[in-house]
Amino acid sequence: MPILQDDIYEITSILCKTFEISGIERNYDDSFGKIGKILYRYGINHNPKELRIVFTLGMQEFFESIPKEQWKLDDPSFVKQSERYAINKFKEWVIEQVT
């Protein structure tokens, strides 16, 4: 199990580094490609676009849980909160797939 914990940490690190970069400069295919290589070791074979969809569904869940009039898209802390939520949902999905 320590290897899974290390891999979850690496996946989280990749996603956090991705979101440190400004939106237009982010390379999602590269980030999710790296994640895909990690998951492949567990027999999970998804291409980067499929993994990005899984991540996006987590982000969508965050926004659906909040009334639209309360969205603060111009507030960097609100956007960061949505990213952290999606990262956590993605980690949960990875753990479900592996275990």
N, CA, C and O atoms as a GROMACS GRO file, in nm:
protein
  396
    1MET      N    1   0.081  -0.122   0.000
    1MET     CA    2   0.000   0.000   0.000
    1MET      C    3   0.084   0.127   0.000
    1MET      O    4   0.037   0.229  -0.050
    2PRO      N    5   0.207   0.127   0.053
    2PRO     CA    6   0.284   0.251   0.050
    2PRO      C    7   0.308   0.301  -0.093
    2PRO      O    8   0.319   0.421  -0.116
    3ILE      N    9   0.316   0.209  -0.189
    3ILE     CA   10   0.338   0.252  -0.326
    3ILE      C   11   0.215   0.328  -0.376
    3ILE      O   12   0.230   0.431  -0.443
    4LEU      N   13   0.096   0.281  -0.345
    4LEU     CA   14  -0.026   0.352  -0.384
    4LEU      C   15  -0.028   0.491  -0.322
    4LEU      O   16  -0.062   0.588  -0.389
    5GLN      N   17   0.009   0.500  -0.196
    5GLN     CA   18   0.012   0.631  -0.130
    5GLN      C   19   0.111   0.724  -0.200
    5GLN      O   20   0.082   0.842  -0.220
    6ASP      N   21   0.226   0.672  -0.239
    6ASP     CA   22   0.325   0.752  -0.312
    6ASP      C   23   0.269   0.796  -0.446
    6ASP      O   24   0.289   0.910  -0.488
    7ASP      N   25   0.200   0.706  -0.514
    7ASP     CA   26   0.143   0.740  -0.645
    7ASP      C   27   0.030   0.842  -0.632
    7ASP      O   28   0.019   0.932  -0.715
    8ILE      N   29  -0.052   0.830  -0.530
    8ILE     CA   30  -0.158   0.929  -0.505
    8ILE      C   31  -0.094   1.065  -0.479
    8ILE      O   32  -0.142   1.168  -0.528
    9TYR      N   33   0.013   1.066  -0.403
    9TYR     CA   34   0.085   1.191  -0.377
    9TYR      C   35   0.138   1.250  -0.508
    9TYR      O   36   0.127   1.370  -0.531
   10GLU      N   37   0.195   1.165  -0.592
   10GLU     CA   38   0.249   1.211  -0.721
   10GLU      C   39   0.138   1.266  -0.810
   10GLU      O   40   0.156   1.369  -0.875
   11ILE      N   41   0.026   1.198  -0.814
   11ILE     CA   42  -0.088   1.245  -0.894
   11ILE      C   43  -0.135   1.381  -0.843
   11ILE      O   44  -0.160   1.473  -0.922
   12THR      N   45  -0.148   1.394  -0.713
   12THR     CA   46  -0.188   1.521  -0.653
   12THR      C   47  -0.088   1.631  -0.687
   12THR      O   48  -0.126   1.743  -0.720
   13SER      N   49   0.038   1.597  -0.679
   13SER     CA   50   0.144   1.694  -0.710
   13SER      C   51   0.135   1.740  -0.855
   13SER      O   52   0.148   1.859  -0.884
   14ILE      N   53   0.113   1.647  -0.946
   14ILE     CA   54   0.100   1.682  -1.089
   14ILE      C   55  -0.017   1.778  -1.108
   14ILE      O   56  -0.004   1.878  -1.178
   15LEU      N   57  -0.130   1.748  -1.047
   15LEU     CA   58  -0.248   1.834  -1.063
   15LEU      C   59  -0.225   1.971  -1.000
   15LEU      O   60  -0.262   2.073  -1.058
   16CYS      N   61  -0.167   1.974  -0.882
   16CYS     CA   62  -0.141   2.103  -0.816
   16CYS      C   63  -0.046   2.188  -0.900
   16CYS      O   64  -0.068   2.308  -0.915
   17LYS      N   65   0.058   2.128  -0.953
   17LYS     CA   66   0.152   2.202  -1.038
   17LYS      C   67   0.083   2.253  -1.164
   17LYS      O   68   0.110   2.364  -1.210
   18THR      N   69  -0.007   2.173  -1.218
   18THR     CA   70  -0.081   2.214  -1.337
   18THR      C   71  -0.162   2.340  -1.309
   18THR      O   72  -0.165   2.431  -1.391
   19PHE      N   73  -0.226   2.345  -1.193
   19PHE     CA   74  -0.312   2.458  -1.162
   19PHE      C   75  -0.235   2.579  -1.108
   19PHE      O   76  -0.294   2.685  -1.087
   20GLU      N   77  -0.106   2.564  -1.086
   20GLU     CA   78  -0.024   2.680  -1.052
   20GLU      C   79   0.004   2.765  -1.175
   20GLU      O   80   0.034   2.884  -1.164
   21ILE      N   81  -0.006   2.704  -1.292
   21ILE     CA   82   0.019   2.772  -1.418
   21ILE      C   83  -0.109   2.843  -1.460
   21ILE      O   84  -0.219   2.792  -1.438
   22SER      N   85  -0.095   2.962  -1.520
   22SER     CA   86  -0.215   3.034  -1.563
   22SER      C   87  -0.290   2.952  -1.667
   22SER      O   88  -0.230   2.878  -1.745
   23GLY      N   89  -0.421   2.966  -1.668
   23GLY     CA   90  -0.512   2.881  -1.745
   23GLY      C   91  -0.474   2.857  -1.890
   23GLY      O   92  -0.476   2.742  -1.935
   24ILE      N   93  -0.439   2.959  -1.961
   24ILE     CA   94  -0.414   2.944  -2.103
   24ILE      C   95  -0.284   2.869  -2.133
   24ILE      O   96  -0.267   2.813  -2.241
   25GLU      N   97  -0.194   2.868  -2.037
   25GLU     CA   98  -0.064   2.803  -2.056
   25GLU      C   99  -0.059   2.658  -2.006
   25GLU      O  100   0.042   2.591  -2.021
   26ARG      N  101  -0.167   2.612  -1.947
   26ARG     CA  102  -0.170   2.476  -1.891
   26ARG      C  103  -0.169   2.373  -2.003
   26ARG      O  104  -0.234   2.389  -2.106
   27ASN      N  105  -0.093   2.266  -1.979
   27ASN     CA  106  -0.088   2.156  -2.076
   27ASN      C  107  -0.156   2.034  -2.012
   27ASN      O  108  -0.090   1.949  -1.952
   28TYR      N  109  -0.287   2.029  -2.027
   28TYR     CA  110  -0.364   1.923  -1.964
   28TYR      C  111  -0.328   1.785  -2.020
   28TYR      O  112  -0.322   1.687  -1.946
   29ASP      N  113  -0.304   1.778  -2.150
   29ASP     CA  114  -0.269   1.648  -2.209
   29ASP      C  115  -0.141   1.594  -2.148
   29ASP      O  116  -0.130   1.474  -2.122
   30ASP      N  117  -0.043   1.681  -2.126
   30ASP     CA  118   0.083   1.638  -2.065
   30ASP      C  119   0.059   1.592  -1.921
   30ASP      O  120   0.106   1.486  -1.880
   31SER      N  121  -0.014   1.673  -1.846
   31SER     CA  122  -0.040   1.640  -1.705
   31SER      C  123  -0.116   1.509  -1.691
   31SER      O  124  -0.078   1.422  -1.613
   32PHE      N  125  -0.225   1.496  -1.766
   32PHE     CA  126  -0.304   1.374  -1.755
   32PHE      C  127  -0.235   1.256  -1.823
   32PHE      O  128  -0.264   1.141  -1.792
   33GLY      N  129  -0.145   1.284  -1.916
   33GLY     CA  130  -0.062   1.177  -1.973
   33GLY      C  131   0.030   1.117  -1.867
   33GLY      O  132   0.045   0.995  -1.860
   34LYS      N  133   0.090   1.204  -1.785
   34LYS     CA  134   0.176   1.157  -1.675
   34LYS      C  135   0.094   1.074  -1.575
   34LYS      O  136   0.138   0.970  -1.528
   35ILE      N  137  -0.025   1.123  -1.546
   35ILE     CA  138  -0.113   1.051  -1.453
   35ILE      C  139  -0.152   0.916  -1.513
   35ILE      O  140  -0.157   0.815  -1.443
   36GLY      N  141  -0.180   0.915  -1.642
   36GLY     CA  142  -0.215   0.791  -1.711
   36GLY      C  143  -0.106   0.686  -1.700
   36GLY      O  144  -0.134   0.567  -1.685
   37LYS      N  145   0.020   0.730  -1.708
   37LYS     CA  146   0.132   0.636  -1.695
   37LYS      C  147   0.138   0.576  -1.555
   37LYS      O  148   0.170   0.458  -1.538
   38ILE      N  149   0.106   0.657  -1.457
   38ILE     CA  150   0.103   0.605  -1.319
   38ILE      C  151  -0.009   0.502  -1.306
   38ILE      O  152   0.011   0.395  -1.249
   39LEU      N  153  -0.127   0.535  -1.357
   39LEU     CA  154  -0.242   0.446  -1.343
   39LEU      C  155  -0.225   0.318  -1.423
   39LEU      O  156  -0.281   0.214  -1.387
   40TYR      N  157  -0.150   0.325  -1.531
   40TYR     CA  158  -0.128   0.207  -1.614
   40TYR      C  159  -0.061   0.094  -1.535
   40TYR      O  160  -0.084  -0.024  -1.562
   41ARG      N  161   0.020   0.131  -1.438
   41ARG     CA  162   0.086   0.031  -1.352
   41ARG      C  163  -0.016  -0.051  -1.274
   41ARG      O  164   0.014  -0.162  -1.228
   42TYR      N  165  -0.136   0.004  -1.259
   42TYR     CA  166  -0.242  -0.066  -1.185
   42TYR      C  167  -0.343  -0.130  -1.279
   42TYR      O  168  -0.449  -0.177  -1.236
   43GLY      N  169  -0.311  -0.131  -1.407
   43GLY     CA  170  -0.401  -0.191  -1.504
   43GLY      C  171  -0.513  -0.098  -1.549
   43GLY      O  172  -0.609  -0.143  -1.612
   44ILE      N  173  -0.501   0.028  -1.517
   44ILE     CA  174  -0.601   0.127  -1.557
   44ILE      C  175  -0.547   0.196  -1.682
   44ILE      O  176  -0.446   0.265  -1.678
   45ASN      N  177  -0.617   0.176  -1.792
   45ASN     CA  178  -0.568   0.225  -1.920
   45ASN      C  179  -0.665   0.327  -1.978
   45ASN      O  180  -0.756   0.292  -2.054
   46HIS      N  181  -0.646   0.454  -1.942
   46HIS     CA  182  -0.727   0.563  -1.994
   46HIS      C  183  -0.634   0.663  -2.062
   46HIS      O  184  -0.524   0.690  -2.013
   47ASN      N  185  -0.679   0.719  -2.172
   47ASN     CA  186  -0.598   0.821  -2.236
   47ASN      C  187  -0.615   0.954  -2.162
   47ASN      O  188  -0.707   0.968  -2.082
   48PRO      N  189  -0.526   1.050  -2.188
   48PRO     CA  190  -0.532   1.177  -2.114
   48PRO      C  191  -0.668   1.248  -2.123
   48PRO      O  192  -0.712   1.308  -2.025
   49LYS      N  193  -0.732   1.242  -2.236
   49LYS     CA  194  -0.861   1.311  -2.250
   49LYS      C  195  -0.969   1.245  -2.163
   49LYS      O  196  -1.053   1.315  -2.107
   50GLU      N  197  -0.966   1.114  -2.152
   50GLU     CA  198  -1.062   1.044  -2.066
   50GLU      C  199  -1.039   1.082  -1.920
   50GLU      O  200  -1.134   1.102  -1.845
   51LEU      N  201  -0.913   1.090  -1.879
   51LEU     CA  202  -0.881   1.127  -1.742
   51LEU      C  203  -0.921   1.271  -1.714
   51LEU      O  204  -0.966   1.304  -1.605
   52ARG      N  205  -0.904   1.355  -1.813
   52ARG     CA  206  -0.944   1.495  -1.796
   52ARG      C  207  -1.096   1.505  -1.780
   52ARG      O  208  -1.144   1.590  -1.704
   53ILE      N  209  -1.171   1.421  -1.848
   53ILE     CA  210  -1.316   1.421  -1.832
   53ILE      C  211  -1.354   1.381  -1.690
   53ILE      O  212  -1.442   1.442  -1.630
   54VAL      N  213  -1.287   1.278  -1.637
   54VAL     CA  214  -1.313   1.237  -1.498
   54VAL      C  215  -1.287   1.355  -1.404
   54VAL      O  216  -1.366   1.382  -1.314
   55PHE      N  217  -1.177   1.424  -1.427
   55PHE     CA  218  -1.145   1.540  -1.344
   55PHE      C  219  -1.251   1.650  -1.358
   55PHE      O  220  -1.295   1.709  -1.260
   56THR      N  221  -1.291   1.675  -1.480
   56THR     CA  222  -1.390   1.779  -1.508
   56THR      C  223  -1.523   1.748  -1.441
   56THR      O  224  -1.593   1.839  -1.397
   57LEU      N  225  -1.558   1.621  -1.434
   57LEU     CA  226  -1.682   1.582  -1.365
   57LEU      C  227  -1.676   1.619  -1.217
   57LEU      O  228  -1.777   1.658  -1.158
   58GLY      N  229  -1.557   1.606  -1.157
   58GLY     CA  230  -1.541   1.649  -1.018
   58GLY      C  231  -1.559   1.799  -1.004
   58GLY      O  232  -1.622   1.846  -0.909
   59MET      N  233  -1.505   1.874  -1.100
   59MET     CA  234  -1.520   2.019  -1.099
   59MET      C  235  -1.668   2.056  -1.117
   59MET      O  236  -1.718   2.146  -1.051
   60GLN      N  237  -1.736   1.984  -1.206
   60GLN     CA  238  -1.878   2.009  -1.229
   60GLN      C  239  -1.959   1.983  -1.102
   60GLN      O  240  -2.052   2.057  -1.071
   61GLU      N  241  -1.923   1.877  -1.030
   61GLU     CA  242  -1.993   1.845  -0.906
   61GLU      C  243  -1.981   1.960  -0.807
   61GLU      O  244  -2.078   1.994  -0.738
   62PHE      N  245  -1.863   2.021  -0.801
   62PHE     CA  246  -1.842   2.136  -0.712
   62PHE      C  247  -1.940   2.248  -0.748
   62PHE      O  248  -2.010   2.300  -0.661
   63PHE      N  249  -1.943   2.283  -0.876
   63PHE     CA  250  -2.027   2.395  -0.916
   63PHE      C  251  -2.176   2.363  -0.904
   63PHE      O  252  -2.255   2.453  -0.875
   64GLU      N  253  -2.214   2.240  -0.925
   64GLU     CA  254  -2.355   2.204  -0.910
   64GLU      C  255  -2.400   2.207  -0.764
   64GLU      O  256  -2.520   2.215  -0.737
   65SER      N  257  -2.306   2.200  -0.672
   65SER     CA  258  -2.341   2.201  -0.530
   65SER      C  259  -2.363   2.343  -0.477
   65SER      O  260  -2.403   2.361  -0.362
   66ILE      N  261  -2.338   2.441  -0.560
   66ILE     CA  262  -2.350   2.581  -0.519
   66ILE      C  263  -2.447   2.652  -0.615
   66ILE      O  264  -2.434   2.638  -0.736
   67PRO      N  265  -2.542   2.726  -0.561
   67PRO     CA  266  -2.631   2.802  -0.651
   67PRO      C  267  -2.549   2.896  -0.741
   67PRO      O  268  -2.454   2.960  -0.696
   68LYS      N  269  -2.586   2.902  -0.866
   68LYS     CA  270  -2.509   2.977  -0.965
   68LYS      C  271  -2.487   3.123  -0.925
   68LYS      O  272  -2.381   3.180  -0.954
   69GLU      N  273  -2.583   3.183  -0.860
   69GLU     CA  274  -2.568   3.324  -0.820
   69GLU      C  275  -2.462   3.342  -0.711
   69GLU      O  276  -2.422   3.455  -0.682
   70GLN      N  277  -2.415   3.232  -0.651
   70GLN     CA  278  -2.310   3.240  -0.550
   70GLN      C  279  -2.171   3.210  -0.606
   70GLN      O  280  -2.072   3.216  -0.534
   71TRP      N  281  -2.164   3.179  -0.733
   71TRP     CA  282  -2.034   3.155  -0.795
   71TRP      C  283  -1.956   3.286  -0.796
   71TRP      O  284  -2.011   3.392  -0.825
   72LYS      N  285  -1.829   3.277  -0.765
   72LYS     CA  286  -1.741   3.395  -0.764
   72LYS      C  287  -1.622   3.368  -0.855
   72LYS      O  288  -1.509   3.350  -0.809
   73LEU      N  289  -1.648   3.365  -0.983
   73LEU     CA  290  -1.545   3.326  -1.080
   73LEU      C  291  -1.431   3.426  -1.088
   73LEU      O  292  -1.324   3.392  -1.139
   74ASP      N  293  -1.452   3.547  -1.041
   74ASP     CA  294  -1.345   3.647  -1.040
   74ASP      C  295  -1.262   3.641  -0.912
   74ASP      O  296  -1.163   3.713  -0.898
   75ASP      N  297  -1.302   3.558  -0.818
   75ASP     CA  298  -1.234   3.546  -0.690
   75ASP      C  299  -1.137   3.429  -0.695
   75ASP      O  300  -1.179   3.314  -0.702
   76PRO      N  301  -1.006   3.457  -0.693
   76PRO     CA  302  -0.907   3.349  -0.703
   76PRO      C  303  -0.921   3.243  -0.594
   76PRO      O  304  -0.893   3.126  -0.619
   77SER      N  305  -0.964   3.280  -0.474
   77SER     CA  306  -0.978   3.180  -0.368
   77SER      C  307  -1.096   3.086  -0.397
   77SER      O  308  -1.089   2.968  -0.364
   78PHE      N  309  -1.202   3.138  -0.456
   78PHE     CA  310  -1.315   3.053  -0.494
   78PHE      C  311  -1.274   2.955  -0.603
   78PHE      O  312  -1.307   2.837  -0.597
   79VAL      N  313  -1.202   3.004  -0.702
   79VAL     CA  314  -1.155   2.918  -0.811
   79VAL      C  315  -1.061   2.812  -0.756
   79VAL      O  316  -1.070   2.695  -0.795
   80LYS      N  317  -0.971   2.851  -0.665
   80LYS     CA  318  -0.879   2.755  -0.602
   80LYS      C  319  -0.957   2.649  -0.526
   80LYS      O  320  -0.921   2.531  -0.528
   81GLN      N  321  -1.062   2.690  -0.459
   81GLN     CA  322  -1.146   2.595  -0.384
   81GLN      C  323  -1.207   2.493  -0.480
   81GLN      O  324  -1.212   2.374  -0.447
   82SER      N  325  -1.252   2.537  -0.596
   82SER     CA  326  -1.310   2.444  -0.693
   82SER      C  327  -1.204   2.347  -0.744
   82SER      O  328  -1.233   2.229  -0.766
   83GLU      N  329  -1.082   2.395  -0.764
   83GLU     CA  330  -0.973   2.309  -0.810
   83GLU      C  331  -0.938   2.205  -0.704
   83GLU      O  332  -0.921   2.087  -0.736
   84ARG      N  333  -0.928   2.248  -0.580
   84ARG     CA  334  -0.896   2.154  -0.471
   84ARG      C  335  -1.005   2.047  -0.458
   84ARG      O  336  -0.975   1.930  -0.437
   85TYR      N  337  -1.129   2.089  -0.471
   85TYR     CA  338  -1.240   1.994  -0.464
   85TYR      C  339  -1.227   1.890  -0.575
   85TYR      O  340  -1.240   1.770  -0.550
   86ALA      N  341  -1.202   1.936  -0.696
   86ALA     CA  342  -1.190   1.845  -0.810
   86ALA      C  343  -1.070   1.753  -0.795
   86ALA      O  344  -1.077   1.635  -0.831
   87ILE      N  345  -0.960   1.804  -0.742
   87ILE     CA  346  -0.842   1.720  -0.718
   87ILE      C  347  -0.876   1.610  -0.618
   87ILE      O  348  -0.840   1.494  -0.638
   88ASN      N  349  -0.946   1.645  -0.512
   88ASN     CA  350  -0.985   1.544  -0.412
   88ASN      C  351  -1.080   1.441  -0.471
   88ASN      O  352  -1.066   1.322  -0.443
   89LYS      N  353  -1.175   1.485  -0.552
   89LYS     CA  354  -1.266   1.390  -0.617
   89LYS      C  355  -1.190   1.298  -0.711
   89LYS      O  356  -1.220   1.179  -0.720
   90PHE      N  357  -1.093   1.353  -0.781
   90PHE     CA  358  -1.013   1.272  -0.873
   90PHE      C  359  -0.933   1.168  -0.794
   90PHE      O  360  -0.924   1.052  -0.836
   91LYS      N  361  -0.875   1.208  -0.682
   91LYS     CA  362  -0.802   1.112  -0.597
   91LYS      C  363  -0.895   1.001  -0.550
   91LYS      O  364  -0.857   0.884  -0.552
   92GLU      N  365  -1.016   1.037  -0.509
   92GLU     CA  366  -1.113   0.936  -0.467
   92GLU      C  367  -1.142   0.839  -0.580
   92GLU      O  368  -1.152   0.718  -0.559
   93TRP      N  369  -1.158   0.892  -0.701
   93TRP     CA  370  -1.185   0.808  -0.818
   93TRP      C  371  -1.068   0.713  -0.843
   93TRP      O  372  -1.089   0.595  -0.870
   94VAL      N  373  -0.946   0.763  -0.833
   94VAL     CA  374  -0.827   0.679  -0.853
   94VAL      C  375  -0.826   0.566  -0.752
   94VAL      O  376  -0.804   0.450  -0.788
   95ILE      N  377  -0.849   0.598  -0.627
   95ILE     CA  378  -0.848   0.496  -0.521
   95ILE      C  379  -0.956   0.392  -0.548
   95ILE      O  380  -0.932   0.272  -0.530
   96GLU      N  381  -1.075   0.435  -0.591
   96GLU     CA  382  -1.182   0.340  -0.625
   96GLU      C  383  -1.139   0.247  -0.738
   96GLU      O  384  -1.168   0.128  -0.735
   97GLN      N  385  -1.070   0.302  -0.836
   97GLN     CA  386  -1.028   0.221  -0.951
   97GLN      C  387  -0.921   0.120  -0.913
   97GLN      O  388  -0.918   0.009  -0.966
   98VAL      N  389  -0.834   0.158  -0.823
   98VAL     CA  390  -0.719   0.073  -0.787
   98VAL      C  391  -0.759  -0.034  -0.687
   98VAL      O  392  -0.711  -0.147  -0.695
   99THR      N  393  -0.846   0.001  -0.594
   99THR     CA  394  -0.879  -0.096  -0.487
   99THR      C  395  -1.005  -0.172  -0.516
   99THR      O  396  -1.046  -0.257  -0.437
   0.00000   0.00000   0.00000
